[in-house]
Amino acid sequence: MRKLYITILCVLAVGTVRTTSAQQQPNNGNFETWDGNGDPTGWNDMRSGELCSLCGLGSSQRIFQDNSIVHAGTASVRIESDDAFGNIVNGTMTTGKVHAPSTTPTEGFAQTHTSETGFNHPMTDMPDSLVFYAQYNQTGTTDSAAVSVILHDNNNYRDPNGDNGQVIAEARKRFQTGGTGSWVKITVPFSYSGGSANPIAFALMTFTSSYQPGQGSNASKLWVDDYKFIYNITPILSASEAYVTAVDGFSLNVDYSTGGTPAAATDFTVELSDAAGDFT
């Protein structure tokens, strides 16, 4: 009788590319399509925001299509910080709407508008992490770029200082890339520790070239390309050990969850190892 310790290797395949990107993805995450306002389709900057009268005077384009610094395809997005009336204007790109209720930078926020077309990103799946490629021109302590993704329920959630009772999960990271010249892969895990027990309805996604409102450098520039969500496969075994002989087999059930419904043909592979971890 031979004892096998069971190790599961599950690989989700889409076509010939082994990846877990079949589930719901960020709209226009490769930044290949752009609208008539000069924004990547599905994203917004301060020009379409709700700004105080004085804030509106300092409004300017902060998102740019870049066709020379590209990770893949023909375009990336470049986000730039600037200054206005002595304050740093953080370069911000969001799937929601930018709000600046006063000239105090810390009072600004991005917000999902659930009923306003173009200022929300519907989302129902549960990704495990987000990944994108970036270049950032700051290398010292003056400034850093930042990304945030909030998976929230059917409310007009705002970030920052939103209601945690509307949140299901979030992923946040401040980062630098060592300067321009090469693309750096950034991965950020989701934490499913929000206070909402409701289903996910929207994702509020924001990139900024200066992480701290009203501070940093007016020369900060962030390039982003090939942005997507990663879904891990979670197998659940009916047994952790199997006893087999030359004639006797063992019935083993493997339940699995992909965190969402695959959108293309999908293959799952299960492999068994012996007690030494040998798969042959």
C-alpha positions in Angstrom: 0.0 0.0 0.0 1.4 3.4 -1.0 0.5 6.6 0.8 0.2 9.8 -1.3 0.2 13.3 0.1 -2.1 15.3 -2.1 -0.9 18.6 -3.5 -3.1 20.5 -5.9 -1.8 22.6 -8.8 -4.6 24.4 -10.5 -3.9 26.5 -13.6 -6.5 28.5 -15.3 -5.9 28.7 -19.1 -7.4 31.1 -21.6 -6.6 30.1 -25.1 -2.8 29.4 -25.1 -2.0 32.0 -22.4 -1.9 30.6 -18.8 -3.4 33.4 -16.8 -6.2 34.2 -14.4 -7.4 37.3 -16.4 -10.7 35.8 -17.7 -12.8 37.4 -15.0 -14.0 41.0 -14.9 -11.2 43.4 -15.7 -10.6 47.2 -15.5 -12.2 49.0 -18.4 -9.5 50.0 -21.0 -6.7 48.8 -18.7 -4.3 48.9 -21.6 -5.1 52.6 -22.3 -5.4 52.0 -26.0 -8.7 54.0 -26.5 -9.1 57.7 -25.7 -12.1 60.0 -25.7 -12.7 63.4 -27.2 -11.7 65.1 -23.9 -8.2 63.7 -24.0 -8.8 61.1 -21.3 -8.4 57.3 -21.6 -11.9 55.9 -22.2 -13.5 55.1 -18.8 -11.2 57.5 -16.8 -11.5 61.1 -15.7 -9.3 63.9 -14.4 -10.1 67.3 -12.7 -11.4 69.0 -15.8 -14.7 67.0 -15.6 -14.9 67.3 -11.8 -17.0 69.2 -9.3 -14.7 72.1 -8.3 -15.1 75.2 -6.2 -15.2 78.4 -8.2 -11.6 79.3 -7.4 -10.5 75.7 -7.8 -11.9 75.8 -11.3 -9.6 78.6 -12.3 -6.6 76.2 -11.6 -8.1 73.3 -13.5 -6.0 71.9 -16.3 -5.3 68.7 -18.1 -3.4 66.2 -15.9 -3.8 63.1 -18.0 -2.0 62.6 -21.4 -1.7 59.9 -24.0 1.9 58.9 -24.5 2.8 57.0 -27.7 6.6 57.0 -27.1 6.9 55.5 -23.6 4.8 52.3 -23.9 5.0 48.9 -22.2 2.8 47.2 -24.8 0.4 48.2 -27.6 0.6 51.8 -28.9 -0.2 54.0 -25.9 0.3 54.4 -22.2 -1.2 57.1 -19.9 1.0 59.8 -18.4 -0.2 61.6 -15.3 1.5 64.8 -14.3 1.4 67.0 -11.2 1.4 70.8 -11.5 0.9 73.9 -9.3 -1.7 76.6 -9.1 -1.8 79.6 -6.8 1.1 78.3 -4.8 -0.4 74.8 -4.2 0.6 71.5 -5.8 -2.1 70.1 -8.0 -1.9 66.4 -7.8 -2.1 64.6 -11.1 -5.1 62.4 -10.6 -6.8 59.8 -12.9 -10.0 58.1 -11.5 -13.0 56.1 -12.7 -15.1 58.3 -10.4 -15.4 62.1 -10.4 -12.8 64.5 -8.9 -14.2 66.8 -6.2 -12.6 69.9 -4.8 -15.1 71.6 -2.5 -12.5 74.3 -1.4 -9.0 75.5 -2.2 -7.8 73.3 0.8 -6.1 70.3 -1.0 -6.8 67.8 1.8 -10.6 68.3 1.3 -10.4 66.9 -2.2 -11.6 63.4 -3.1 -12.6 61.1 -5.9 -16.1 59.6 -5.8 -18.2 57.0 -7.5 -21.4 58.5 -8.9 -23.6 55.4 -9.3 -26.2 57.0 -11.5 -24.0 59.3 -13.6 -22.7 57.8 -16.8 -19.0 57.9 -17.1 -18.3 58.4 -13.4 -18.5 54.8 -12.2 -17.0 51.4 -12.9 -19.5 48.5 -12.3 -17.8 45.5 -10.6 -19.2 42.3 -9.2 -16.2 39.9 -9.2 -13.7 39.4 -6.4 -10.1 39.8 -7.6 -7.2 38.8 -5.4 -4.7 41.5 -6.5 -4.1 44.1 -9.1 -1.1 44.4 -11.3 0.2 47.1 -13.7 3.4 48.4 -15.2 4.7 51.9 -14.2 7.5 54.4 -14.7 7.9 57.3 -12.2 10.4 60.1 -12.5 10.8 60.9 -8.8 13.5 59.0 -6.9 14.0 61.0 -3.7 11.9 61.7 -0.7 10.1 64.7 -2.3 7.2 62.7 -3.7 5.8 59.2 -4.5 3.0 58.0 -6.8 0.0 56.1 -5.5 -2.8 53.7 -6.6 -6.0 52.8 -4.8 -8.8 50.5 -5.8 -11.9 50.3 -3.5 -14.5 47.6 -4.2 -17.7 48.9 -2.6 -21.4 48.4 -2.5 -24.2 50.3 -4.3 -23.4 53.7 -2.8 -21.6 56.9 -3.9 -18.4 56.0 -2.1 -15.7 58.6 -1.8 -11.9 58.2 -1.4 -10.3 59.3 0.8 -12.4 59.6 4.0 -15.2 57.4 2.8 -17.6 55.3 4.8 -16.0 52.0 5.6 -19.5 50.5 6.0 -19.8 50.8 2.2 -16.4 49.0 1.5 -16.0 45.3 0.7 -12.3 45.3 -0.2 -9.4 47.7 -0.9 -5.9 47.7 -2.4 -3.6 50.7 -1.8 0.1 51.3 -2.5 2.5 54.2 -2.6 5.4 53.5 -4.9 8.4 54.7 -6.9 10.1 52.8 -9.7 13.7 54.0 -9.5 13.2 56.7 -12.2 12.3 56.5 -15.9 14.0 54.3 -18.4 12.4 50.9 -17.7 9.0 49.6 -16.7 8.5 48.2 -13.3 5.7 45.7 -12.5 3.7 46.7 -9.5 1.5 44.2 -7.7 -1.0 45.1 -4.9 -3.1 42.6 -3.0 -6.7 43.2 -2.0 -7.7 43.2 1.6 -11.3 41.9 2.1 -11.8 43.6 5.5 -14.3 46.3 4.7 -17.4 46.8 6.8 -20.1 46.1 4.2 -21.9 42.8 4.0 -23.5 43.8 0.7 -22.4 42.5 -2.7 -19.7 44.3 -4.7 -21.4 46.8 -7.1 -18.6 49.2 -8.1 -14.8 49.7 -8.2 -13.5 53.2 -7.5 -10.0 53.2 -9.0 -7.5 56.1 -8.8 -3.9 56.7 -9.8 -2.1 59.8 -8.7 1.4 61.2 -9.5 1.6 62.9 -6.1 0.3 60.8 -3.2 -0.2 63.6 -0.6 -2.8 66.3 -1.5 -1.2 69.7 -2.0 2.3 68.5 -1.5 5.1 66.8 -3.4 6.7 68.1 -6.6 5.1 70.0 -9.5 7.4 68.1 -11.8 6.2 64.6 -10.8 5.2 62.3 -13.8 3.8 58.8 -13.7 3.4 56.5 -16.6 1.0 53.5 -16.3 0.3 50.7 -18.8 -1.2 47.1 -18.9 -3.4 47.3 -15.8 -5.4 44.3 -14.8 -6.9 42.2 -11.9 -5.5 38.8 -10.9 -7.8 36.0 -9.7 -6.4 33.1 -7.8 -7.9 29.7 -8.0 -8.8 28.3 -4.6 -9.1 24.4 -4.5 -10.8 22.6 -1.6 -9.9 18.9 -1.2 -12.2 16.2 0.1 -9.1 14.5 1.6 -5.5 15.4 2.3 -4.1 11.9 2.1 -4.7 8.9 -0.1 -3.9 5.2 0.4 -3.5 3.3 -2.9 -2.2 -0.1 -4.0 -1.4 -1.6 -7.4 -5.1 -2.4 -7.9 -7.0 -0.1 -5.5 -7.5 3.5 -6.5 -8.8 6.4 -4.5 -11.7 8.7 -5.2 -10.8 12.3 -4.7 -13.1 15.4 -5.2 -11.6 18.8 -5.8 -14.0 21.8 -5.5 -12.6 25.1 -6.7 -13.5 28.8 -6.9 -12.1 31.2 -9.5 -13.5 34.4 -7.8 -15.7 35.0 -10.9 -17.1 33.5 -14.1 -14.4 32.8 -16.7 -15.2 34.6 -20.0 -13.4 32.1 -22.3 -12.6 28.4 -22.6 -11.0 27.3 -19.4 -8.8 24.3 -18.5 -8.1 23.2 -14.9 -5.2 20.8 -14.2 -4.9 18.8 -11.0 -1.6 17.0 -10.2 -0.8 14.5 -7.4 2.6 14.2 -5.7 4.0 11.4 -3.5 5.0 11.9 0.1 8.4 13.3 -1.1 6.7 15.9 -3.4 7.6 14.1 -6.6 5.0 14.6 -9.3 6.4 11.9 -11.6 
